[in-house]
């Protein structure tokens, strides 16, 4: 497998760092899945990413 073959990224943890990593991956064309055990954190992440 080559780096060019990777098209989807899973980010575990929707805190500040997870949001930023997910945002950067999405901006570079990757499909991003953001996972967190807290639904509240996912809601906050969704709102934070919208602001970016």
mmCIF entry with sequence, helices, sheets and N, C-alpha, C, O atoms, coordinates in Angstrom:
data_MODEL
# 
_entry.id   MODEL 
# 
_entity.id                         1 
_entity.type                       polymer 
_entity.pdbx_number_of_molecules   1 
# 
_entity_poly.entity_id                      1 
_entity_poly.type                           'polypeptide(L)' 
_entity_poly.nstd_linkage                   no 
_entity_poly.nstd_monomer                   no 
_entity_poly.pdbx_seq_one_letter_code       
;(UNK)(UNK)(UNK)(UNK)(UNK)(UNK)(UNK)(UNK)(UNK)(UNK)(UNK)(UNK)(UNK)(UNK)(UNK)(UNK)
(UNK)(UNK)(UNK)(UNK)(UNK)(UNK)(UNK)(UNK)(UNK)(UNK)(UNK)(UNK)(UNK)(UNK)(UNK)(UNK)
(UNK)(UNK)(UNK)(UNK)(UNK)(UNK)(UNK)(UNK)(UNK)(UNK)(UNK)(UNK)(UNK)(UNK)(UNK)(UNK)
(UNK)(UNK)(UNK)(UNK)
;
_entity_poly.pdbx_seq_one_letter_code_can   XXXXXXXXXXXXXXXXXXXXXXXXXXXXXXXXXXXXXXXXXXXXXXXXXXXX 
_entity_poly.pdbx_strand_id                 A 
# 
loop_
_entity_poly_seq.entity_id 
_entity_poly_seq.num 
_entity_poly_seq.mon_id 
_entity_poly_seq.hetero 
1 1  UNK n 
1 2  UNK n 
1 3  UNK n 
1 4  UNK n 
1 5  UNK n 
1 6  UNK n 
1 7  UNK n 
1 8  UNK n 
1 9  UNK n 
1 10 UNK n 
1 11 UNK n 
1 12 UNK n 
1 13 UNK n 
1 14 UNK n 
1 15 UNK n 
1 16 UNK n 
1 17 UNK n 
1 18 UNK n 
1 19 UNK n 
1 20 UNK n 
1 21 UNK n 
1 22 UNK n 
1 23 UNK n 
1 24 UNK n 
1 25 UNK n 
1 26 UNK n 
1 27 UNK n 
1 28 UNK n 
1 29 UNK n 
1 30 UNK n 
1 31 UNK n 
1 32 UNK n 
1 33 UNK n 
1 34 UNK n 
1 35 UNK n 
1 36 UNK n 
1 37 UNK n 
1 38 UNK n 
1 39 UNK n 
1 40 UNK n 
1 41 UNK n 
1 42 UNK n 
1 43 UNK n 
1 44 UNK n 
1 45 UNK n 
1 46 UNK n 
1 47 UNK n 
1 48 UNK n 
1 49 UNK n 
1 50 UNK n 
1 51 UNK n 
1 52 UNK n 
# 
_struct_asym.id          A 
_struct_asym.entity_id   1 
# 
loop_
_struct_conf.conf_type_id 
_struct_conf.id 
_struct_conf.pdbx_PDB_helix_id 
_struct_conf.beg_label_comp_id 
_struct_conf.beg_label_asym_id 
_struct_conf.beg_label_seq_id 
_struct_conf.pdbx_beg_PDB_ins_code 
_struct_conf.end_label_comp_id 
_struct_conf.end_label_asym_id 
_struct_conf.end_label_seq_id 
_struct_conf.pdbx_end_PDB_ins_code 
_struct_conf.beg_auth_comp_id 
_struct_conf.beg_auth_asym_id 
_struct_conf.beg_auth_seq_id 
_struct_conf.end_auth_comp_id 
_struct_conf.end_auth_asym_id 
_struct_conf.end_auth_seq_id 
_struct_conf.pdbx_PDB_helix_class 
_struct_conf.details 
_struct_conf.pdbx_PDB_helix_length 
HELX_P HELX_P1 AA1 UNK A 3  ? UNK A 5  ? UNK A 3  UNK A 5  5 ? 3  
HELX_P HELX_P2 AA2 UNK A 16 ? UNK A 27 ? UNK A 16 UNK A 27 1 ? 12 
HELX_P HELX_P3 AA3 UNK A 39 ? UNK A 51 ? UNK A 39 UNK A 51 1 ? 13 
# 
_struct_conf_type.id          HELX_P 
_struct_conf_type.criteria    ? 
_struct_conf_type.reference   ? 
# 
_struct_sheet.id               AA1 
_struct_sheet.type             ? 
_struct_sheet.number_strands   2 
_struct_sheet.details          ? 
# 
_struct_sheet_order.sheet_id     AA1 
_struct_sheet_order.range_id_1   1 
_struct_sheet_order.range_id_2   2 
_struct_sheet_order.offset       ? 
_struct_sheet_order.sense        parallel 
# 
loop_
_struct_sheet_range.sheet_id 
_struct_sheet_range.id 
_struct_sheet_range.beg_label_comp_id 
_struct_sheet_range.beg_label_asym_id 
_struct_sheet_range.beg_label_seq_id 
_struct_sheet_range.pdbx_beg_PDB_ins_code 
_struct_sheet_range.end_label_comp_id 
_struct_sheet_range.end_label_asym_id 
_struct_sheet_range.end_label_seq_id 
_struct_sheet_range.pdbx_end_PDB_ins_code 
_struct_sheet_range.beg_auth_comp_id 
_struct_sheet_range.beg_auth_asym_id 
_struct_sheet_range.beg_auth_seq_id 
_struct_sheet_range.end_auth_comp_id 
_struct_sheet_range.end_auth_asym_id 
_struct_sheet_range.end_auth_seq_id 
AA1 1 UNK A 8  ? UNK A 12 ? UNK A 8  UNK A 12 
AA1 2 UNK A 31 ? UNK A 35 ? UNK A 31 UNK A 35 
# 
loop_
_atom_site.group_PDB 
_atom_site.id 
_atom_site.type_symbol 
_atom_site.label_atom_id 
_atom_site.label_alt_id 
_atom_site.label_comp_id 
_atom_site.label_asym_id 
_atom_site.label_entity_id 
_atom_site.label_seq_id 
_atom_site.pdbx_PDB_ins_code 
_atom_site.Cartn_x 
_atom_site.Cartn_y 
_atom_site.Cartn_z 
_atom_site.occupancy 
_atom_site.B_iso_or_equiv 
_atom_site.pdbx_formal_charge 
_atom_site.auth_seq_id 
_atom_site.auth_comp_id 
_atom_site.auth_asym_id 
_atom_site.auth_atom_id 
_atom_site.pdbx_PDB_model_num 
ATOM 1   N N  . UNK A 1 1  ? 0.840   -1.181 0.000  1.00 0.00 ? 1  UNK A N  1 
ATOM 2   C CA . UNK A 1 1  ? 0.000   0.000  0.000  1.00 0.00 ? 1  UNK A CA 1 
ATOM 3   C C  . UNK A 1 1  ? 0.881   1.239  0.000  1.00 0.00 ? 1  UNK A C  1 
ATOM 4   O O  . UNK A 1 1  ? 1.900   1.299  0.688  1.00 0.00 ? 1  UNK A O  1 
ATOM 5   N N  . UNK A 1 2  ? 0.471   2.217  -0.780 1.00 0.00 ? 2  UNK A N  1 
ATOM 6   C CA . UNK A 1 2  ? 1.193   3.476  -0.859 1.00 0.00 ? 2  UNK A CA 1 
ATOM 7   C C  . UNK A 1 2  ? 0.368   4.572  -0.190 1.00 0.00 ? 2  UNK A C  1 
ATOM 8   O O  . UNK A 1 2  ? -0.847  4.437  -0.039 1.00 0.00 ? 2  UNK A O  1 
ATOM 9   N N  . UNK A 1 3  ? 1.023   5.644  0.206  1.00 0.00 ? 3  UNK A N  1 
ATOM 10  C CA . UNK A 1 3  ? 0.325   6.773  0.822  1.00 0.00 ? 3  UNK A CA 1 
ATOM 11  C C  . UNK A 1 3  ? -0.766  7.295  -0.112 1.00 0.00 ? 3  UNK A C  1 
ATOM 12  O O  . UNK A 1 3  ? -1.826  7.711  0.356  1.00 0.00 ? 3  UNK A O  1 
ATOM 13  N N  . UNK A 1 4  ? -0.530  7.281  -1.401 1.00 0.00 ? 4  UNK A N  1 
ATOM 14  C CA . UNK A 1 4  ? -1.500  7.768  -2.372 1.00 0.00 ? 4  UNK A CA 1 
ATOM 15  C C  . UNK A 1 4  ? -2.778  6.944  -2.383 1.00 0.00 ? 4  UNK A C  1 
ATOM 16  O O  . UNK A 1 4  ? -3.813  7.415  -2.854 1.00 0.00 ? 4  UNK A O  1 
ATOM 17  N N  . UNK A 1 5  ? -2.717  5.705  -1.863 1.00 0.00 ? 5  UNK A N  1 
ATOM 18  C CA . UNK A 1 5  ? -3.886  4.830  -1.832 1.00 0.00 ? 5  UNK A CA 1 
ATOM 19  C C  . UNK A 1 5  ? -4.845  5.167  -0.694 1.00 0.00 ? 5  UNK A C  1 
ATOM 20  O O  . UNK A 1 5  ? -5.999  4.739  -0.713 1.00 0.00 ? 5  UNK A O  1 
ATOM 21  N N  . UNK A 1 6  ? -4.390  5.916  0.277  1.00 0.00 ? 6  UNK A N  1 
ATOM 22  C CA . UNK A 1 6  ? -5.220  6.250  1.441  1.00 0.00 ? 6  UNK A CA 1 
ATOM 23  C C  . UNK A 1 6  ? -6.203  7.345  1.037  1.00 0.00 ? 6  UNK A C  1 
ATOM 24  O O  . UNK A 1 6  ? -5.797  8.397  0.544  1.00 0.00 ? 6  UNK A O  1 
ATOM 25  N N  . UNK A 1 7  ? -7.496  7.097  1.247  1.00 0.00 ? 7  UNK A N  1 
ATOM 26  C CA . UNK A 1 7  ? -8.529  8.068  0.887  1.00 0.00 ? 7  UNK A CA 1 
ATOM 27  C C  . UNK A 1 7  ? -9.424  8.428  2.071  1.00 0.00 ? 7  UNK A C  1 
ATOM 28  O O  . UNK A 1 7  ? -10.106 9.452  2.029  1.00 0.00 ? 7  UNK A O  1 
ATOM 29  N N  . UNK A 1 8  ? -9.438  7.616  3.120  1.00 0.00 ? 8  UNK A N  1 
ATOM 30  C CA . UNK A 1 8  ? -10.294 7.871  4.273  1.00 0.00 ? 8  UNK A CA 1 
ATOM 31  C C  . UNK A 1 8  ? -9.449  7.830  5.542  1.00 0.00 ? 8  UNK A C  1 
ATOM 32  O O  . UNK A 1 8  ? -8.578  6.975  5.709  1.00 0.00 ? 8  UNK A O  1 
ATOM 33  N N  . UNK A 1 9  ? -9.737  8.791  6.438  1.00 0.00 ? 9  UNK A N  1 
ATOM 34  C CA . UNK A 1 9  ? -8.986  8.905  7.683  1.00 0.00 ? 9  UNK A CA 1 
ATOM 35  C C  . UNK A 1 9  ? -9.973  8.839  8.844  1.00 0.00 ? 9  UNK A C  1 
ATOM 36  O O  . UNK A 1 9  ? -11.017 9.490  8.812  1.00 0.00 ? 9  UNK A O  1 
ATOM 37  N N  . UNK A 1 10 ? -9.647  8.061  9.859  1.00 0.00 ? 10 UNK A N  1 
ATOM 38  C CA . UNK A 1 10 ? -10.442 7.986  11.077 1.00 0.00 ? 10 UNK A CA 1 
ATOM 39  C C  . UNK A 1 10 ? -9.709  8.739  12.175 1.00 0.00 ? 10 UNK A C  1 
ATOM 40  O O  . UNK A 1 10 ? -8.561  8.428  12.493 1.00 0.00 ? 10 UNK A O  1 
ATOM 41  N N  . UNK A 1 11 ? -10.379 9.737  12.754 1.00 0.00 ? 11 UNK A N  1 
ATOM 42  C CA . UNK A 1 11 ? -9.820  10.494 13.867 1.00 0.00 ? 11 UNK A CA 1 
ATOM 43  C C  . UNK A 1 11 ? -10.559 10.063 15.116 1.00 0.00 ? 11 UNK A C  1 
ATOM 44  O O  . UNK A 1 11 ? -11.779 10.207 15.195 1.00 0.00 ? 11 UNK A O  1 
ATOM 45  N N  . UNK A 1 12 ? -9.839  9.537  16.093 1.00 0.00 ? 12 UNK A N  1 
ATOM 46  C CA . UNK A 1 12 ? -10.447 9.110  17.348 1.00 0.00 ? 12 UNK A CA 1 
ATOM 47  C C  . UNK A 1 12 ? -10.199 10.200 18.373 1.00 0.00 ? 12 UNK A C  1 
ATOM 48  O O  . UNK A 1 12 ? -9.067  10.442 18.790 1.00 0.00 ? 12 UNK A O  1 
ATOM 49  N N  . UNK A 1 13 ? -11.282 10.852 18.768 1.00 0.00 ? 13 UNK A N  1 
ATOM 50  C CA . UNK A 1 13 ? -11.206 11.963 19.714 1.00 0.00 ? 13 UNK A CA 1 
ATOM 51  C C  . UNK A 1 13 ? -11.566 13.256 19.006 1.00 0.00 ? 13 UNK A C  1 
ATOM 52  O O  . UNK A 1 13 ? -10.880 13.672 18.073 1.00 0.00 ? 13 UNK A O  1 
ATOM 53  N N  . UNK A 1 14 ? -12.645 13.892 19.452 1.00 0.00 ? 14 UNK A N  1 
ATOM 54  C CA . UNK A 1 14 ? -13.155 15.093 18.782 1.00 0.00 ? 14 UNK A CA 1 
ATOM 55  C C  . UNK A 1 14 ? -12.791 16.364 19.543 1.00 0.00 ? 14 UNK A C  1 
ATOM 56  O O  . UNK A 1 14 ? -13.472 17.383 19.428 1.00 0.00 ? 14 UNK A O  1 
ATOM 57  N N  . UNK A 1 15 ? -11.720 16.294 20.316 1.00 0.00 ? 15 UNK A N  1 
ATOM 58  C CA . UNK A 1 15 ? -11.264 17.490 21.032 1.00 0.00 ? 15 UNK A CA 1 
ATOM 59  C C  . UNK A 1 15 ? -10.590 18.462 20.077 1.00 0.00 ? 15 UNK A C  1 
ATOM 60  O O  . UNK A 1 15 ? -10.691 18.316 18.859 1.00 0.00 ? 15 UNK A O  1 
ATOM 61  N N  . UNK A 1 16 ? -9.918  19.431 20.620 1.00 0.00 ? 16 UNK A N  1 
ATOM 62  C CA . UNK A 1 16 ? -9.282  20.471 19.815 1.00 0.00 ? 16 UNK A CA 1 
ATOM 63  C C  . UNK A 1 16 ? -8.326  19.883 18.785 1.00 0.00 ? 16 UNK A C  1 
ATOM 64  O O  . UNK A 1 16 ? -8.356  20.265 17.615 1.00 0.00 ? 16 UNK A O  1 
ATOM 65  N N  . UNK A 1 17 ? -7.494  18.972 19.212 1.00 0.00 ? 17 UNK A N  1 
ATOM 66  C CA . UNK A 1 17 ? -6.511  18.401 18.298 1.00 0.00 ? 17 UNK A CA 1 
ATOM 67  C C  . UNK A 1 17 ? -7.166  17.540 17.222 1.00 0.00 ? 17 UNK A C  1 
ATOM 68  O O  . UNK A 1 17 ? -6.789  17.610 16.052 1.00 0.00 ? 17 UNK A O  1 
ATOM 69  N N  . UNK A 1 18 ? -8.149  16.728 17.616 1.00 0.00 ? 18 UNK A N  1 
ATOM 70  C CA . UNK A 1 18 ? -8.855  15.893 16.652 1.00 0.00 ? 18 UNK A CA 1 
ATOM 71  C C  . UNK A 1 18 ? -9.577  16.721 15.605 1.00 0.00 ? 18 UNK A C  1 
ATOM 72  O O  . UNK A 1 18 ? -9.586  16.374 14.424 1.00 0.00 ? 18 UNK A O  1 
ATOM 73  N N  . UNK A 1 19 ? -10.190 17.831 16.049 1.00 0.00 ? 19 UNK A N  1 
ATOM 74  C CA . UNK A 1 19 ? -10.881 18.723 15.116 1.00 0.00 ? 19 UNK A CA 1 
ATOM 75  C C  . UNK A 1 19 ? -9.902  19.290 14.091 1.00 0.00 ? 19 UNK A C  1 
ATOM 76  O O  . UNK A 1 19 ? -10.187 19.305 12.893 1.00 0.00 ? 19 UNK A O  1 
ATOM 77  N N  . UNK A 1 20 ? -8.762  19.748 14.562 1.00 0.00 ? 20 UNK A N  1 
ATOM 78  C CA . UNK A 1 20 ? -7.784  20.370 13.675 1.00 0.00 ? 20 UNK A CA 1 
ATOM 79  C C  . UNK A 1 20 ? -7.197  19.358 12.679 1.00 0.00 ? 20 UNK A C  1 
ATOM 80  O O  . UNK A 1 20 ? -7.031  19.661 11.497 1.00 0.00 ? 20 UNK A O  1 
ATOM 81  N N  . UNK A 1 21 ? -6.892  18.178 13.166 1.00 0.00 ? 21 UNK A N  1 
ATOM 82  C CA . UNK A 1 21 ? -6.350  17.139 12.288 1.00 0.00 ? 21 UNK A CA 1 
ATOM 83  C C  . UNK A 1 21 ? -7.392  16.749 11.246 1.00 0.00 ? 21 UNK A C  1 
ATOM 84  O O  . UNK A 1 21 ? -7.077  16.622 10.063 1.00 0.00 ? 21 UNK A O  1 
ATOM 85  N N  . UNK A 1 22 ? -8.622  16.561 11.684 1.00 0.00 ? 22 UNK A N  1 
ATOM 86  C CA . UNK A 1 22 ? -9.706  16.222 10.768 1.00 0.00 ? 22 UNK A CA 1 
ATOM 87  C C  . UNK A 1 22 ? -9.940  17.301 9.726  1.00 0.00 ? 22 UNK A C  1 
ATOM 88  O O  . UNK A 1 22 ? -10.136 17.002 8.548  1.00 0.00 ? 22 UNK A O  1 
ATOM 89  N N  . UNK A 1 23 ? -9.920  18.553 10.156 1.00 0.00 ? 23 UNK A N  1 
ATOM 90  C CA . UNK A 1 23 ? -10.113 19.673 9.238  1.00 0.00 ? 23 UNK A CA 1 
ATOM 91  C C  . UNK A 1 23 ? -9.013  19.706 8.181  1.00 0.00 ? 23 UNK A C  1 
ATOM 92  O O  . UNK A 1 23 ? -9.295  19.862 6.993  1.00 0.00 ? 23 UNK A O  1 
ATOM 93  N N  . UNK A 1 24 ? -7.776  19.563 8.608  1.00 0.00 ? 24 UNK A N  1 
ATOM 94  C CA . UNK A 1 24 ? -6.655  19.589 7.663  1.00 0.00 ? 24 UNK A CA 1 
ATOM 95  C C  . UNK A 1 24 ? -6.737  18.431 6.664  1.00 0.00 ? 24 UNK A C  1 
ATOM 96  O O  . UNK A 1 24 ? -6.481  18.611 5.474  1.00 0.00 ? 24 UNK A O  1 
ATOM 97  N N  . UNK A 1 25 ? -7.091  17.259 7.153  1.00 0.00 ? 25 UNK A N  1 
ATOM 98  C CA . UNK A 1 25 ? -7.222  16.107 6.244  1.00 0.00 ? 25 UNK A CA 1 
ATOM 99  C C  . UNK A 1 25 ? -8.332  16.357 5.229  1.00 0.00 ? 25 UNK A C  1 
ATOM 100 O O  . UNK A 1 25 ? -8.162  16.082 4.041  1.00 0.00 ? 25 UNK A O  1 
ATOM 101 N N  . UNK A 1 26 ? -9.463  16.875 5.690  1.00 0.00 ? 26 UNK A N  1 
ATOM 102 C CA . UNK A 1 26 ? -10.581 17.161 4.784  1.00 0.00 ? 26 UNK A CA 1 
ATOM 103 C C  . UNK A 1 26 ? -10.199 18.205 3.747  1.00 0.00 ? 26 UNK A C  1 
ATOM 104 O O  . UNK A 1 26 ? -10.564 18.085 2.577  1.00 0.00 ? 26 UNK A O  1 
ATOM 105 N N  . UNK A 1 27 ? -9.466  19.225 4.171  1.00 0.00 ? 27 UNK A N  1 
ATOM 106 C CA . UNK A 1 27 ? -9.059  20.279 3.239  1.00 0.00 ? 27 UNK A CA 1 
ATOM 107 C C  . UNK A 1 27 ? -8.083  19.763 2.177  1.00 0.00 ? 27 UNK A C  1 
ATOM 108 O O  . UNK A 1 27 ? -7.928  20.370 1.117  1.00 0.00 ? 27 UNK A O  1 
ATOM 109 N N  . UNK A 1 28 ? -7.433  18.648 2.473  1.00 0.00 ? 28 UNK A N  1 
ATOM 110 C CA . UNK A 1 28 ? -6.501  18.067 1.506  1.00 0.00 ? 28 UNK A CA 1 
ATOM 111 C C  . UNK A 1 28 ? -7.127  16.906 0.733  1.00 0.00 ? 28 UNK A C  1 
ATOM 112 O O  . UNK A 1 28 ? -6.420  16.127 0.094  1.00 0.00 ? 28 UNK A O  1 
ATOM 113 N N  . UNK A 1 29 ? -8.455  16.796 0.794  1.00 0.00 ? 29 UNK A N  1 
ATOM 114 C CA . UNK A 1 29 ? -9.154  15.856 -0.063 1.00 0.00 ? 29 UNK A CA 1 
ATOM 115 C C  . UNK A 1 29 ? -9.473  14.490 0.505  1.00 0.00 ? 29 UNK A C  1 
ATOM 116 O O  . UNK A 1 29 ? -9.990  13.637 -0.216 1.00 0.00 ? 29 UNK A O  1 
ATOM 117 N N  . UNK A 1 30 ? -9.184  14.256 1.773  1.00 0.00 ? 30 UNK A N  1 
ATOM 118 C CA . UNK A 1 30 ? -9.482  12.965 2.361  1.00 0.00 ? 30 UNK A CA 1 
ATOM 119 C C  . UNK A 1 30 ? -10.907 12.935 2.906  1.00 0.00 ? 30 UNK A C  1 
ATOM 120 O O  . UNK A 1 30 ? -11.427 13.958 3.352  1.00 0.00 ? 30 UNK A O  1 
ATOM 121 N N  . UNK A 1 31 ? -11.541 11.753 2.867  1.00 0.00 ? 31 UNK A N  1 
ATOM 122 C CA . UNK A 1 31 ? -12.792 11.549 3.577  1.00 0.00 ? 31 UNK A CA 1 
ATOM 123 C C  . UNK A 1 31 ? -12.423 11.382 5.039  1.00 0.00 ? 31 UNK A C  1 
ATOM 124 O O  . UNK A 1 31 ? -11.514 10.618 5.365  1.00 0.00 ? 31 UNK A O  1 
ATOM 125 N N  . UNK A 1 32 ? -13.118 12.091 5.928  1.00 0.00 ? 32 UNK A N  1 
ATOM 126 C CA . UNK A 1 32 ? -12.760 12.075 7.343  1.00 0.00 ? 32 UNK A CA 1 
ATOM 127 C C  . UNK A 1 32 ? -13.930 11.555 8.170  1.00 0.00 ? 32 UNK A C  1 
ATOM 128 O O  . UNK A 1 32 ? -15.070 11.984 7.995  1.00 0.00 ? 32 UNK A O  1 
ATOM 129 N N  . UNK A 1 33 ? -13.630 10.626 9.071  1.00 0.00 ? 33 UNK A N  1 
ATOM 130 C CA . UNK A 1 33 ? -14.591 10.148 10.051 1.00 0.00 ? 33 UNK A CA 1 
ATOM 131 C C  . UNK A 1 33 ? -14.053 10.571 11.410 1.00 0.00 ? 33 UNK A C  1 
ATOM 132 O O  . UNK A 1 33 ? -12.943 10.200 11.793 1.00 0.00 ? 33 UNK A O  1 
ATOM 133 N N  . UNK A 1 34 ? -14.850 11.350 12.133 1.00 0.00 ? 34 UNK A N  1 
ATOM 134 C CA . UNK A 1 34 ? -14.467 11.825 13.464 1.00 0.00 ? 34 UNK A CA 1 
ATOM 135 C C  . UNK A 1 34 ? -15.267 11.033 14.486 1.00 0.00 ? 34 UNK A C  1 
ATOM 136 O O  . UNK A 1 34 ? -16.497 11.017 14.428 1.00 0.00 ? 34 UNK A O  1 
ATOM 137 N N  . UNK A 1 35 ? -14.590 10.377 15.421 1.00 0.00 ? 35 UNK A N  1 
ATOM 138 C CA . UNK A 1 35 ? -15.239 9.516  16.404 1.00 0.00 ? 35 UNK A CA 1 
ATOM 139 C C  . UNK A 1 35 ? -14.917 10.005 17.806 1.00 0.00 ? 35 UNK A C  1 
ATOM 140 O O  . UNK A 1 35 ? -13.784 10.378 18.109 1.00 0.00 ? 35 UNK A O  1 
ATOM 141 N N  . UNK A 1 36 ? -15.936 9.996  18.651 1.00 0.00 ? 36 UNK A N  1 
ATOM 142 C CA . UNK A 1 36 ? -15.737 10.301 20.062 1.00 0.00 ? 36 UNK A CA 1 
ATOM 143 C C  . UNK A 1 36 ? -16.821 9.578  20.848 1.00 0.00 ? 36 UNK A C  1 
ATOM 144 O O  . UNK A 1 36 ? -17.926 9.385  20.341 1.00 0.00 ? 36 UNK A O  1 
ATOM 145 N N  . UNK A 1 37 ? -16.521 9.176  22.076 1.00 0.00 ? 37 UNK A N  1 
ATOM 146 C CA . UNK A 1 37 ? -17.521 8.477  22.883 1.00 0.00 ? 37 UNK A CA 1 
ATOM 147 C C  . UNK A 1 37 ? -18.574 9.430  23.434 1.00 0.00 ? 37 UNK A C  1 
ATOM 148 O O  . UNK A 1 37 ? -19.625 8.991  23.901 1.00 0.00 ? 37 UNK A O  1 
ATOM 149 N N  . UNK A 1 38 ? -18.304 10.721 23.383 1.00 0.00 ? 38 UNK A N  1 
ATOM 150 C CA . UNK A 1 38 ? -19.230 11.720 23.899 1.00 0.00 ? 38 UNK A CA 1 
ATOM 151 C C  . UNK A 1 38 ? -19.975 12.410 22.756 1.00 0.00 ? 38 UNK A C  1 
ATOM 152 O O  . UNK A 1 38 ? -19.359 13.107 21.950 1.00 0.00 ? 38 UNK A O  1 
ATOM 153 N N  . UNK A 1 39 ? -21.288 12.223 22.680 1.00 0.00 ? 39 UNK A N  1 
ATOM 154 C CA . UNK A 1 39 ? -22.062 12.915 21.645 1.00 0.00 ? 39 UNK A CA 1 
ATOM 155 C C  . UNK A 1 39 ? -21.941 14.441 21.752 1.00 0.00 ? 39 UNK A C  1 
ATOM 156 O O  . UNK A 1 39 ? -21.980 15.141 20.740 1.00 0.00 ? 39 UNK A O  1 
ATOM 157 N N  . UNK A 1 40 ? -21.795 14.951 22.979 1.00 0.00 ? 40 UNK A N  1 
ATOM 158 C CA . UNK A 1 40 ? -21.633 16.399 23.162 1.00 0.00 ? 40 UNK A CA 1 
ATOM 159 C C  . UNK A 1 40 ? -20.350 16.899 22.502 1.00 0.00 ? 40 UNK A C  1 
ATOM 160 O O  . UNK A 1 40 ? -20.338 17.973 21.901 1.00 0.00 ? 40 UNK A O  1 
ATOM 161 N N  . UNK A 1 41 ? -19.276 16.127 22.613 1.00 0.00 ? 41 UNK A N  1 
ATOM 162 C CA . UNK A 1 41 ? -18.015 16.523 21.983 1.00 0.00 ? 41 UNK A CA 1 
ATOM 163 C C  . UNK A 1 41 ? -18.148 16.531 20.461 1.00 0.00 ? 41 UNK A C  1 
ATOM 164 O O  . UNK A 1 41 ? -17.589 17.401 19.792 1.00 0.00 ? 41 UNK A O  1 
ATOM 165 N N  . UNK A 1 42 ? -18.874 15.579 19.923 1.00 0.00 ? 42 UNK A N  1 
ATOM 166 C CA . UNK A 1 42 ? -19.076 15.551 18.475 1.00 0.00 ? 42 UNK A CA 1 
ATOM 167 C C  . UNK A 1 42 ? -19.875 16.767 18.014 1.00 0.00 ? 42 UNK A C  1 
ATOM 168 O O  . UNK A 1 42 ? -19.586 17.342 16.965 1.00 0.00 ? 42 UNK A O  1 
ATOM 169 N N  . UNK A 1 43 ? -20.880 17.157 18.798 1.00 0.00 ? 43 UNK A N  1 
ATOM 170 C CA . UNK A 1 43 ? -21.657 18.359 18.465 1.00 0.00 ? 43 UNK A CA 1 
ATOM 171 C C  . UNK A 1 43 ? -20.777 19.607 18.504 1.00 0.00 ? 43 UNK A C  1 
ATOM 172 O O  . UNK A 1 43 ? -20.843 20.457 17.617 1.00 0.00 ? 43 UNK A O  1 
ATOM 173 N N  . UNK A 1 44 ? -19.954 19.700 19.544 1.00 0.00 ? 44 UNK A N  1 
ATOM 174 C CA . UNK A 1 44 ? -19.042 20.846 19.656 1.00 0.00 ? 44 UNK A CA 1 
ATOM 175 C C  . UNK A 1 44 ? -18.034 20.847 18.503 1.00 0.00 ? 44 UNK A C  1 
ATOM 176 O O  . UNK A 1 44 ? -17.704 21.902 17.960 1.00 0.00 ? 44 UNK A O  1 
ATOM 177 N N  . UNK A 1 45 ? -17.555 19.673 18.139 1.00 0.00 ? 45 UNK A N  1 
ATOM 178 C CA . UNK A 1 45 ? -16.595 19.568 17.029 1.00 0.00 ? 45 UNK A CA 1 
ATOM 179 C C  . UNK A 1 45 ? -17.248 20.007 15.724 1.00 0.00 ? 45 UNK A C  1 
ATOM 180 O O  . UNK A 1 45 ? -16.638 20.721 14.928 1.00 0.00 ? 45 UNK A O  1 
ATOM 181 N N  . UNK A 1 46 ? -18.484 19.582 15.508 1.00 0.00 ? 46 UNK A N  1 
ATOM 182 C CA . UNK A 1 46 ? -19.191 19.949 14.276 1.00 0.00 ? 46 UNK A CA 1 
ATOM 183 C C  . UNK A 1 46 ? -19.325 21.464 14.179 1.00 0.00 ? 46 UNK A C  1 
ATOM 184 O O  . UNK A 1 46 ? -19.101 22.043 13.117 1.00 0.00 ? 46 UNK A O  1 
ATOM 185 N N  . UNK A 1 47 ? -19.687 22.101 15.278 1.00 0.00 ? 47 UNK A N  1 
ATOM 186 C CA . UNK A 1 47 ? -19.826 23.558 15.295 1.00 0.00 ? 47 UNK A CA 1 
ATOM 187 C C  . UNK A 1 47 ? -18.469 24.255 15.108 1.00 0.00 ? 47 UNK A C  1 
ATOM 188 O O  . UNK A 1 47 ? -18.370 25.257 14.400 1.00 0.00 ? 47 UNK A O  1 
ATOM 189 N N  . UNK A 1 48 ? -17.434 23.714 15.750 1.00 0.00 ? 48 UNK A N  1 
ATOM 190 C CA . UNK A 1 48 ? -16.098 24.298 15.632 1.00 0.00 ? 48 UNK A CA 1 
ATOM 191 C C  . UNK A 1 48 ? -15.557 24.207 14.213 1.00 0.00 ? 48 UNK A C  1 
ATOM 192 O O  . UNK A 1 48 ? -14.924 25.141 13.722 1.00 0.00 ? 48 UNK A O  1 
ATOM 193 N N  . UNK A 1 49 ? -15.807 23.082 13.559 1.00 0.00 ? 49 UNK A N  1 
ATOM 194 C CA . UNK A 1 49 ? -15.319 22.898 12.198 1.00 0.00 ? 49 UNK A CA 1 
ATOM 195 C C  . UNK A 1 49 ? -16.083 23.808 11.232 1.00 0.00 ? 49 UNK A C  1 
ATOM 196 O O  . UNK A 1 49 ? -15.504 24.317 10.272 1.00 0.00 ? 49 UNK A O  1 
ATOM 197 N N  . UNK A 1 50 ? -17.371 24.013 11.481 1.00 0.00 ? 50 UNK A N  1 
ATOM 198 C CA . UNK A 1 50 ? -18.157 24.927 10.631 1.00 0.00 ? 50 UNK A CA 1 
ATOM 199 C C  . UNK A 1 50 ? -17.574 26.322 10.662 1.00 0.00 ? 50 UNK A C  1 
ATOM 200 O O  . UNK A 1 50 ? -17.580 27.020 9.647  1.00 0.00 ? 50 UNK A O  1 
ATOM 201 N N  . UNK A 1 51 ? -17.069 26.742 11.818 1.00 0.00 ? 51 UNK A N  1 
ATOM 202 C CA . UNK A 1 51 ? -16.480 28.083 11.952 1.00 0.00 ? 51 UNK A CA 1 
ATOM 203 C C  . UNK A 1 51 ? -15.200 28.211 11.151 1.00 0.00 ? 51 UNK A C  1 
ATOM 204 O O  . UNK A 1 51 ? -14.861 29.300 10.687 1.00 0.00 ? 51 UNK A O  1 
ATOM 205 N N  . UNK A 1 52 ? -14.484 27.101 10.983 1.00 0.00 ? 52 UNK A N  1 
ATOM 206 C CA . UNK A 1 52 ? -13.231 27.152 10.227 1.00 0.00 ? 52 UNK A CA 1 
ATOM 207 C C  . UNK A 1 52 ? -13.521 27.298 8.756  1.00 0.00 ? 52 UNK A C  1 
ATOM 208 O O  . UNK A 1 52 ? -12.595 27.360 7.947  1.00 0.00 ? 52 UNK A O  1 
# 
